[in-house]
Amino acid sequence: MTSTDIDWPAYIQLMEQLLNVPLDDARRKELEVQLTRMAALAEPLMEFPLPQRQEVAGIYKL
């Protein structure tokens, strides 16, 4: 999935409802800009190939 596949306005609207954080139109637009930028920055990292057998971190339980 690329950042262009995500419907940011719908995502923002859903998060507003779930988190009960009303935003005005200017804040929604700025949030869409920032989420688009972060998704674009993360794309190369998400596409980086990892070996099939990748070591995982230890799991510590109390």
C-alpha positions as CSV (number, residue, x, y, z in Angstrom):
1,M,0.0,0.0,0.0
2,T,1.3,3.4,-0.9
3,S,0.5,6.7,0.7
4,T,-1.6,7.6,-2.3
5,D,-3.9,4.6,-1.6
6,I,-5.0,6.0,1.7
7,D,-8.1,8.2,2.0
8,W,-6.7,10.6,4.5
9,P,-9.8,12.8,4.9
10,A,-11.9,9.7,5.7
11,Y,-9.3,8.4,8.1
12,I,-9.1,11.8,9.9
13,Q,-12.9,11.9,10.1
14,L,-13.0,8.4,11.6
15,M,-10.3,9.2,14.1
16,E,-12.1,12.4,15.1
17,Q,-15.1,10.3,16.0
18,L,-13.3,7.5,17.7
19,L,-11.1,9.8,19.8
20,N,-13.8,12.4,20.3
21,V,-11.5,15.2,19.2
22,P,-13.3,17.7,17.0
23,L,-11.2,19.5,14.5
24,D,-11.9,22.6,12.4
25,D,-11.4,22.5,8.6
26,A,-8.0,24.2,8.8
27,R,-6.6,21.6,11.2
28,R,-8.0,18.7,9.2
29,K,-6.3,20.0,6.1
30,E,-3.0,20.5,7.9
31,L,-3.3,17.1,9.5
32,E,-3.8,15.6,6.0
33,V,-0.7,17.3,4.7
34,Q,1.4,16.0,7.7
35,L,0.0,12.4,7.4
36,T,0.8,12.4,3.7
37,R,4.3,13.6,4.3
38,M,4.9,11.0,7.0
39,A,3.5,8.2,4.8
40,A,5.8,9.3,2.0
41,L,8.8,9.2,4.3
42,A,7.9,5.8,5.6
43,E,7.4,4.2,2.1
44,P,11.1,3.4,1.4
45,L,11.5,1.9,4.9
46,M,8.3,-0.3,4.5
47,E,9.6,-1.5,1.1
48,F,13.0,-2.5,2.5
49,P,13.4,-6.3,2.0
50,L,14.0,-8.3,5.2
51,P,15.3,-11.9,5.2
52,Q,12.7,-14.6,5.6
53,R,14.2,-15.6,9.0
54,Q,14.5,-12.4,10.9
55,E,15.6,-12.6,14.5
56,V,12.9,-11.2,16.8
57,A,13.5,-9.4,20.1
58,G,13.1,-11.3,23.3
59,I,9.8,-11.2,25.1
60,Y,10.0,-10.3,28.8
61,K,7.1,-11.0,31.1
62,L,6.6,-9.9,34.7
